[in-house]
């Protein structure tokens, strides 16, 4: 296959954007379903910390993070979420001197 022309480039870019938006809608739908079906939380919470700053795509790590936290919530285990904001918080791993 030869080099991609400009039309193909923009077509692929549009397709990727649409797929990303459709996936985000599916994820949001499942999140709402989890919120509706989770029982009243009981016990000590499990903390989930997301150090990644990727905001556009759902990485494998982020996907497992979501699935695991949803599984805990559906079992009635309280979940607390923390996220890194581009390494600007004092406790963010990316802001630490190494």
Phi, psi and omega per residue, in radians:
X1 nan 2.329 -3.081
X2 -1.382 -3.057 3.131
X3 -1.113 2.616 -3.110
X4 -1.359 2.287 3.085
X5 -1.451 3.009 -3.052
X6 -1.094 -0.672 3.124
X7 -1.099 -0.788 3.120
X8 -1.117 -0.677 3.113
X9 -1.017 -0.876 -3.119
X10 -1.216 -0.598 3.076
X11 -1.080 -0.810 3.121
X12 -1.122 -0.681 3.133
X13 -1.105 -0.749 3.109
X14 -1.132 -0.754 3.126
X15 -1.073 -0.760 3.120
X16 -1.078 -0.710 3.115
X17 -1.114 -0.732 3.118
X18 -1.147 -0.760 3.120
X19 -1.081 -0.735 3.122
X20 -1.056 -0.775 -3.132
X21 -1.165 -0.702 3.094
X22 -1.121 -0.730 3.094
X23 -1.103 -0.723 3.113
X24 -1.099 -0.650 3.085
X25 -1.136 -0.704 3.103
X26 -1.121 -0.759 3.133
X27 -1.105 -0.751 3.122
X28 -1.100 -0.643 3.120
X29 -1.132 -0.773 3.112
X30 -1.151 -0.690 3.119
X31 -1.054 -0.725 3.096
X32 -1.138 -0.682 3.125
X33 -1.132 -0.735 3.093
X34 -1.067 -0.788 -3.132
X35 -1.074 -0.636 3.124
X36 -1.256 -0.602 -3.008
X37 -1.680 -0.200 -3.083
X38 -1.225 2.412 3.089
X39 -1.305 3.028 3.080
X40 -1.056 2.175 -3.128
X41 -1.097 2.536 -3.119
X42 -2.561 2.314 3.079
X43 1.780 -2.992 -3.129
X44 -1.279 2.468 -3.121
X45 -1.332 2.716 2.978
X46 -1.784 2.286 -3.093
X47 -1.691 2.286 3.041
X48 -1.982 2.145 -3.137
X49 -2.020 2.153 3.125
X50 -1.858 1.846 -3.115
X51 -1.480 -0.305 -3.132
X52 -1.231 2.496 3.122
X53 -1.835 0.121 3.115
X54 -1.110 2.137 -3.062
X55 -1.949 -0.273 -3.055
X56 -1.539 -0.841 -3.042
X57 -1.929 2.738 3.080
X58 -1.645 1.882 3.125
X59 -1.326 2.948 3.062
X60 -1.010 -0.754 -3.121
X61 -1.077 -0.786 3.130
X62 -1.146 -0.645 3.110
X63 -1.112 -0.808 3.102
X64 -1.149 -0.618 3.080
X65 -1.012 -0.866 -3.141
X66 -1.129 -0.865 -3.100
X67 -1.047 -0.747 3.141
X68 -1.150 -0.769 -3.134
X69 -1.154 -0.649 3.092
X70 -1.137 -0.681 3.120
X71 -1.082 -0.761 3.082
X72 -1.053 -0.822 -3.114
X73 -1.070 -0.700 -3.140
X74 -1.206 -0.289 3.060
X75 -1.633 0.020 3.125
X76 1.510 0.179 3.119
X77 -1.529 2.170 -3.133
X78 -1.130 2.496 -3.125
X79 -2.215 2.369 3.070
X80 -2.107 2.288 -3.113
X81 -1.849 2.375 2.981
X82 -2.233 2.550 3.117
X83 -2.422 2.601 3.090
X84 -1.440 2.391 3.126
X85 -1.871 1.311 3.100
X86 1.049 0.474 3.067
X87 1.356 0.292 -3.072
X88 -1.590 -0.310 3.114
X89 -1.369 2.593 3.140
X90 -1.048 -0.530 -3.086
X91 -1.589 -0.024 -3.125
X92 -1.261 2.348 -3.101
X93 -1.044 -0.534 -3.124
X94 -1.290 -0.228 -3.098
X95 -1.715 0.031 -3.082
X96 -1.515 2.492 3.016
X97 -1.287 2.390 -3.098
X98 -1.999 nan nan
